[in-house]
Amino acid sequence: MTDPIRDIAIIGAGPAGAHLASLLSAAGRDVILFDAKGAWEKPCGGGVPTRAIREFAFLLEDSNYPRNLVRRLTLISPTERRVTVKLEEPFAIYSRRDLNGLVLDRALEAGAEFIRASVSDFSREGDDWIITTGDGRKFRARFLVGADGAASFTRRRLLGIFPARDIALAFGYNVIADQASNGKDAPAEEEAVVKFPKNFTGYLWAFPRPGVMNFGVASKLGERTSDELRSLLSNFVTDYYGGQMPLPERVSFFGAKIPTLDLSSWPGLRASGERWALIGDAAGFCDPITGEGIYYAFKSADILARVLIDCASEDAADGLVSVTSLYEKLWRESFGHELEKASHRLPMFYHGRFYGHDFSDAVVRLARYHKGVRTVLVRAVMGDQSYITLKTDLLRRAWQVF
Ligand SMILES: Cc1cc2nc3c(=O)[nH]c(=O)nc-3n(C[C@H](O)[C@H](O)[C@H](O)COP(=O)(O)OP(=O)(O)OC[C@H]3O[C@@H](n4cnc5c(N)ncnc54)[C@H](O)[C@@H]3O)c2cc1C
C-alpha cells in the first residue's frame, strides 16, 4: 500500500534538500523529505562563504543556531610564507549539526513532511514515482529530487556514479576546546587558517567553530595515499597547537568525498531528466578549486524551486516535463559556467607559476606588500571574485607593484 500522492519527494535533508523542501512547502506544494540522519554532524569544514550569508539572509537571523563569524584569514604558502588578510564582510563557520538543524527546522515549519528513514529504492509507475524506504514503507510522488550528497544513491540509479577524476578525498579532525586550559587553548574565533602544501592539488584548513576547532585536508582522489593525507593533517594540527597533538579524548576523526569536477566533465553534465532532478553535491555542484559546496547546495535548491513552482503552475502534466530544459539552462547560467572556469583554472592555481614562483607562493608574497592583491584575495574568499577574470585581475594588481 502506498500513501496518497505527493507533489515532490526529496531524498536527503542536507542544506540542498531541506532548503528546497522549505521553499516548495512555503509555496503550497505537498513535499515529502527523506533522511535517516536528520540534522547530523556531516564531515565538513562548515565554512559558509560571505556570498551565501548575503544571499540567504535566514542563515544569520536565528541566534539559536550558533556559528562563528570569521573576519581574518591567514594563508600559508608552500614555502611557509604567511599573510593575514582582514575580511570586509565575515564568512560564517557552523557545526554541520547546527547548520543542517537550522535548514531542516525551517522546512518543518513551512509544512514539509519529514520521514526519518533512508530511501532504498525507487521506480516509475506510469507518471508517478514509487519510493521505498529501508524499513519497507512505500510513498508515491509526481516529481523526484536527489539531494543525497556526494555518494548519491539517486544519481547512481539515474545517471551513474562520479568517475574518479571528478572526486576529491577529504579527512579532518574536530578538536574540542580544552576546558581545563581556562581559555588558553580556545580557538581564535575570528581567524581561519589555510595552508597550501607543495606539489599538492588541494589545501589544509583550520576553521574555528563555537567551542571546536575543525581541521581538514582535501586533495584530488588518487594523488596522495590516505596515509600521506593523514600525516600531512596530523603535522598541521600539531603545528597549530605548538608542537603537540591534542589528547585523543578531545579529537574526533572524519573522512568523506567531495565532488570536484574535471574540466572534461562539465560540457556533458546533466542534473535532471523526465520528472526528476539533482541538486547540491548529488549534481556535482561544488567549487573544484576550494571544494566549497554549501553555497551551491542552497543556490541549486533555489533555482529548482523557482522552476518547479513556475512550471507546475502552468498546467500539471506538461509543466513538470518542461522542468528539465529550464533547470539545466538556469543552473548553468547562474553558476555552472563559473564552476567550469574554476576547473579550467585549477592547474594554474595549484601547479602554475606566477612571477617566477609557485602560484600560491607568489600570491602570498605579493599580498604581504600590496593592498590590490589582498583585495583580490578577500574578494575570492567572499565569493565575489570571478574565476573567469582571476588571472587577469591578479596580473593587473601585481603589475601595479612595480
Ligand atoms: C571534509 C569536507 C569539508 C568540506 N568543507 C566545506 C566548507 O567548509 N564549506 C563548504 O561550502 N563546503 C564544504 N564541503 C562540501 C559540503 O559539505 C557539501 O557541498 C554540502 O554538504 C552539500 O550539501 P548537500 O545538501 O548537497 O549534501 P549533504 O550535505 O551531503 O546532504 C545529503 C543528505 O542526504 C542524506 N542521504 C544520503 N543518502 C540517502 C538516502 N539513500 N536516503 C535518504 N537520505 C540520504 C544524508 O544523510 C545527508 O543528510 C566539505 C566537504 C567535505 C567532505
The ligand as an SDF file (V2000), in Angstrom:
LIG
                    3D

 53 58  0  0  0  0  0  0  0  0999 V2000
   35.6490   17.2310    4.6520 C   0  0  0  0  0  0  0  0  0  0  0  0
   34.7690   18.1940    3.8970 C   0  0  0  0  0  0  0  0  0  0  0  0
   34.8810   19.5570    4.1660 C   0  0  0  0  0  0  0  0  0  0  0  0
   34.0220   20.4630    3.4980 C   0  0  0  0  0  0  0  0  0  0  0  0
   34.0860   21.7840    3.8360 N   0  0  0  0  0  0  0  0  0  0  0  0
   33.2340   22.6680    3.2500 C   0  0  0  0  0  0  0  0  0  0  0  0
   33.2070   24.0310    3.6480 C   0  0  0  0  0  0  0  0  0  0  0  0
   33.9130   24.4540    4.5730 O   0  0  0  0  0  0  0  0  0  0  0  0
   32.3640   24.8670    3.0040 N   0  0  0  0  0  0  0  0  0  0  0  0
   31.5440   24.4380    2.0020 C   0  0  0  0  0  0  0  0  0  0  0  0
   30.8250   25.2510    1.4240 O   0  0  0  0  0  0  0  0  0  0  0  0
   31.5270   23.1340    1.6310 N   0  0  0  0  0  0  0  0  0  0  0  0
   32.3290   22.2450    2.2310 C   0  0  0  0  0  0  0  0  0  0  0  0
   32.2690   20.9130    1.8930 N   0  0  0  0  0  0  0  0  0  0  0  0
   31.2560   20.4750    0.9280 C   0  0  0  0  0  0  0  0  0  0  0  0
   29.8820   20.4210    1.6350 C   0  0  0  0  0  0  0  0  0  0  0  0
   29.9580   19.5550    2.7480 O   0  0  0  0  0  0  0  0  0  0  0  0
   28.8200   19.9340    0.6590 C   0  0  0  0  0  0  0  0  0  0  0  0
   28.9830   20.6200   -0.5650 O   0  0  0  0  0  0  0  0  0  0  0  0
   27.4010   20.1740    1.1770 C   0  0  0  0  0  0  0  0  0  0  0  0
   27.1680   19.4890    2.3690 O   0  0  0  0  0  0  0  0  0  0  0  0
   26.3950   19.7130    0.1070 C   0  0  0  0  0  0  0  0  0  0  0  0
   25.0980   19.7370    0.6300 O   0  0  0  0  0  0  0  0  0  0  0  0
   24.0080   18.6830    0.0960 P   0  0  0  0  0  0  0  0  0  0  0  0
   22.7510   19.0120    0.8000 O   0  0  0  0  0  0  0  0  0  0  0  0
   24.0470   18.6500   -1.3790 O   0  0  0  0  0  0  0  0  0  0  0  0
   24.5630   17.2660    0.5410 O   0  0  0  0  0  0  0  0  0  0  0  0
   24.8380   16.6910    2.0170 P   0  0  0  0  0  0  0  0  0  0  0  0
   25.1320   17.7790    2.9700 O   0  0  0  0  0  0  0  0  0  0  0  0
   25.8490   15.6100    1.8390 O   0  0  0  0  0  0  0  0  0  0  0  0
   23.4270   16.0580    2.4430 O   0  0  0  0  0  0  0  0  0  0  0  0
   22.9700   14.8670    1.8510 C   0  0  0  0  0  0  0  0  0  0  0  0
   21.9700   14.2240    2.8070 C   0  0  0  0  0  0  0  0  0  0  0  0
   21.3940   13.1010    2.1450 O   0  0  0  0  0  0  0  0  0  0  0  0
   21.2140   12.0810    3.0930 C   0  0  0  0  0  0  0  0  0  0  0  0
   21.1560   10.8150    2.3560 N   0  0  0  0  0  0  0  0  0  0  0  0
   22.1460   10.1580    1.7220 C   0  0  0  0  0  0  0  0  0  0  0  0
   21.6750    9.0360    1.1650 N   0  0  0  0  0  0  0  0  0  0  0  0
   20.3490    8.9580    1.4640 C   0  0  0  0  0  0  0  0  0  0  0  0
   19.3110    8.0190    1.1710 C   0  0  0  0  0  0  0  0  0  0  0  0
   19.5390    6.9070    0.4610 N   0  0  0  0  0  0  0  0  0  0  0  0
   18.0610    8.2710    1.6620 N   0  0  0  0  0  0  0  0  0  0  0  0
   17.8080    9.3990    2.3850 C   0  0  0  0  0  0  0  0  0  0  0  0
   18.7510   10.3180    2.6720 N   0  0  0  0  0  0  0  0  0  0  0  0
   20.0050   10.1000    2.2180 C   0  0  0  0  0  0  0  0  0  0  0  0
   22.4200   12.2040    4.0340 C   0  0  0  0  0  0  0  0  0  0  0  0
   22.1290   11.6340    5.3300 O   0  0  0  0  0  0  0  0  0  0  0  0
   22.6020   13.7210    4.1040 C   0  0  0  0  0  0  0  0  0  0  0  0
   21.9530   14.2910    5.2190 O   0  0  0  0  0  0  0  0  0  0  0  0
   33.1000   19.9920    2.5250 C   0  0  0  0  0  0  0  0  0  0  0  0
   33.0180   18.6150    2.2590 C   0  0  0  0  0  0  0  0  0  0  0  0
   33.8300   17.7230    2.9450 C   0  0  0  0  0  0  0  0  0  0  0  0
   33.7000   16.2470    2.6720 C   0  0  0  0  0  0  0  0  0  0  0  0
  1  2  1  0
  2  3  1  0
  2 52  2  0
  3  4  2  0
  4  5  1  0
  4 50  1  0
  5  6  2  0
  6  7  1  0
  6 13  1  0
  7  8  2  0
  7  9  1  0
  9 10  1  0
 10 11  2  0
 10 12  1  0
 12 13  2  0
 13 14  1  0
 14 15  1  0
 14 50  1  0
 15 16  1  0
 16 17  1  0
 16 18  1  0
 18 19  1  0
 18 20  1  0
 20 21  1  0
 20 22  1  0
 22 23  1  0
 23 24  1  0
 24 25  2  0
 24 26  1  0
 24 27  1  0
 27 28  1  0
 28 29  2  0
 28 30  1  0
 28 31  1  0
 31 32  1  0
 32 33  1  0
 33 34  1  0
 33 48  1  0
 34 35  1  0
 35 36  1  0
 35 46  1  0
 36 37  1  0
 36 45  1  0
 37 38  2  0
 38 39  1  0
 39 40  1  0
 39 45  2  0
 40 41  1  0
 40 42  2  0
 42 43  1  0
 43 44  2  0
 44 45  1  0
 46 47  1  0
 46 48  1  0
 48 49  1  0
 50 51  2  0
 51 52  1  0
 52 53  1  0
M  END
$$$$
